[in-house]
Amino acid sequence: MYDLIIKNGNIIDGSGKAGYIGDIAIKDGVIVCISENIKGESKEVIDATGLTVTPGFIDSHSHSDYAVFDYPDMIEKVEQGITTSIGGQCGMTLAPTGVKGDKLETFGTMVNAAKDIPLGSNLKSFVGHSALRISAMGYENRKPTSSELETMKKYLREAMENGALGLSYGLIYTPSCYAGTDELIELAKVVKEYDGLLSAHIRNEGFEFIEAVEEFLTVIKETGVKAVFSHHKSMYKPNWGKVNKSLEMIDSAIKDGYDIHMDVYPYEASSTSLAATVISKEFRALDSKGIAEMLSDKAMREKIKEAYIKRNGNSLSNLLLVECPAFSKYEGMRIDEIAKLWGKDDFETAFDILAGSGANANICNFSMSEDDIETVLKYERAMICTDSSVAKDAKTYHPRLKASFPRFLGKYVRERKVVTLEEAIRKCTAMPASVYGLNNKGKIEVGYDADICIFDADKITDKASYVNCTERCEGLKFVIIGGEVVAENAVYNGKKKGCFIPHKR
Ligand SMILES: [Zn+2]
């Protein structure tokens, strides 16, 4: 007796090969038979006639590790077909904190505390460079001493031995951004010892984009480490088109034998903190509380404004305030619109929001070109991602959190035909499974975990927008994790079939 048979679907198995009509039988959470017509008895049968059956989507770049303890259902992930999330990106992770006795003291203590918590979506995580640096030397804006560097390495080794995928850099965020290239190389060597992965939110995605790509390539070439470029993009109009150059640089390194991938989300706006966007690095020798203090100085405000204008132009009309508890009634408005209401200029407005919120404000930054997005989505080694945690209690957030995968399949694959559906599914499943060493995931194949999406390929699309971000996607009929349906018509049923995936090192 099978647990579930999915009948008569168009099976796109994740390998990139053409789809075929068939049945899939599942027992004990595993795909046990794939055939033209499975006859055996089953507790449950799903008729997938006219529908497409694929492996569950793997969110190749997320911050879902932040949900584990407080929001373990990861509802926005499950409702867009994500069955496994890769967390701990951009240098930021819950652990290590280095605080003695804390459940987050080390990566290992964090995994121990998390490993028995049932989750909505499976999870695997990097360890973040900012977390290592904070544990070793706080928010200091300087080179580490040799003993501080040793402490970082010690925490990094501990993380690698306790199941971290590798190390993530977040080179626009404090304190990861205070590291020089030499520090990045020293830590990458440790990752290489463990045959782990290195991911990087590179140092600049705007006017110094190419230099930043070059820097990460230097780290890769100096150490031979396997690497992933995070949310690859070039921001602000004068920099549009530079991804053609960056992809050439990366291709040439791959030709030389380096193992490099990238992830990308299918949106023209990025999303990050207002502080990291408006205040350039030279002024950020402080944690978020310090930022509020710094902004009480008028001369300092002038300097920060001047530096921003020099780099990015003199308007903040491209910034949409999305999450800011202290100014929640302005969420969903652009900074220039708030400025008009307050009778101030864009920068005074942004600074007042930062000062009045303890720098707890997130924005969407409309700064990318559609051509670039398509170029990167099409790139052979590009995987799809949300670059998001979960909504928690926020009412406004970047729609990628809710709809990256349906949007990719609807807007970019069906409508714009950026890649074939088979290739698109490979980017969402087997490619990330192979990059992240998820051995039994990412394919419809006998012996693989029964993490599966069933959707209408003619209808699947995102509905979440920048204004109505909570809208569910359309066309996604079933999401299955470990052989059990967890969402039907993009409505999560509350079953937690995922977990923090134990490591096999
Ligand atoms: Zn990032």
Boltz pocket constraint, residues with backbone or C-beta under 6 A from the ligand:
constraints:
  - pocket:
      binder: B
      contacts: [[A, 89], [A, 90], [A, 170], [A, 201], [A, 230], [A, 231]]
      max_distance: 6.0
